[in-house]
């Protein structure tokens, strides 16, 4: 799904991005992407929530020269999960089913181009579709608290 770019949090501004996913477990596509915006192909940066290839780890990452946050957690396939991340402007936390995950932070730029696409189920540079289902995608212009994330998870079960 290609959506409008209006009002998405850009630059180093705080943000949160969450979605429910039903992943088949396939890593055949290049970085199975849940949501992304920005475009690496034009020399810019992108922000993405995806499954890392080839590890299968859940990550909040970017392309070009952005931030990245890679967990050592592999989502269970063939069941629904609530996944996402918060970015406070200085730190990133990845969540899986309402719980924060241990991760490593890659120190990189967080600037995002304001003129590029926002996409659900793919990235602008790969165009391969997410292997599974995606529902209830949410992007906020603030870093949600752990209690807000737990409430969204518990409300969606």
N, C-alpha and C positions, 0 to 999 in steps of 0.2 A: 504494500500500500504506500503510495507516494502522497504525503500530506503537505500542507502549507507550512512555511517557516515562521509565520507571524508569532511573536511573543514567546518564542523559546528562549530559555536562559543561555546567554552567550558569554564569551570571554572567561574571566575567572569568577563570574558570579555564581553564587550557590545554586544548587539544583538537586532534584531527586527524580529518579525515573524507575518505574515499577511496572510489572506485567505478570499475568498468570500465563504459564507455558505448559504445554504437553509435548515434551521432546521425545522423539522416537529413539534417540541414542545414536543416530547416524552422524558421523564426522566426515561424510563424503563431500559435503559442500565446504567451501572455503570460509572458515570461521562462521558457524551457524549463528546468525545475528537476530536478536529479538527486536531491537530498535536502534536507530542511528540517525545522526544528523551531522551535516558538514560533508566535505568532499575531499578526499586525499588526492584525487586525480588532478585537481587544479592548483596544487601546491598549498592547499589549505590544510586544515585539521578537521578531524571528525570526533564525535563523541558516540560511544556505542556500548550497549549491553549485549554480551554474546557468550557463546561457548567457545573456549579457546581450542584451536586445532594445533597440534595433534593430541593434546593432553586430555581434553574433555572438561577442563576446569571452567567454572563460571568466572567471568571477569567483566569489569567495567573498564573499557579501554578506548583507545583512539588510534587513529592512523595519521601519518604525516609526522608531526612533532607534538602530540598532546600528552596528557597524563595517561597512566595505566595503573590498574590495580588488579592483580591476578590472585585468585584464591587457590587453594590446594584442595578444593572441594568439587567433586563431580556430581552434578544433579542426577537423580535417579530417573531412568527413562520410563516411558509409557505410563506416566501418572501426572496429575496436575501439580504444579509447584508455583509459589509466589516468589518472584525474584526481582532484584533491583539494586540500586545504589543511591547513596547520598553523597554530595560533594559540598562541603561547607565553605569553600573558597580557599581552604588550606589542606583539608584532609578528605579522604574518600573512605567510605564503608560500604561493603557489599553485603546484601541480605539474601537469605534463602529461607523460605517459609517462616518469615518473621524474625529470624535470628541472624545476628551479624556473624560473618565468617572470618576466620584467620586468613590473612593475605599478605602479599608483599607489594609495596608501593614502588612504582617506577617514577622517578622524579622527571617530569617533563612539562612542557608548556601546556596550558589549558585554553589557549585562544581558539575560538571557533569562528569560521567565516559566516557572516550574516546573510549571504546570498545563496547558500546551497540548500539542497533538499533535506527533508526529514522523511525517514523511511521506517516502515514496520515490516519485519521479516526478511530484511536484506540490508546490505551496505551499498553505497553508491559505486564503489570500485569493484565489487565482486558480482553483483546482480544474481547471486545464487540464493534460492529461497530457503528459509528456515525449515528444517525437517520436522514438522509437527504443527501444533496449533498454538496461537497466541490470542489472548483475550484481555480485555480491560487494561489497556496501556494507559499509564498516567505519567505525566511530566509536570513537575512543580518548580516554581522559581525560588525555592528555599530548600534547605536541608531539613527534612522531616526528622522528628525525634524518634527514638527507639519505641516509645509508647504509641506514637501515631502509626508507625509501621506495623507493630503488633496488632493494633486495632483494625487496620486494613486487612491484614492476613486473617485474623479471626472472623471478621465480617464477611469475608469471601469464601470461607470454607463451606 
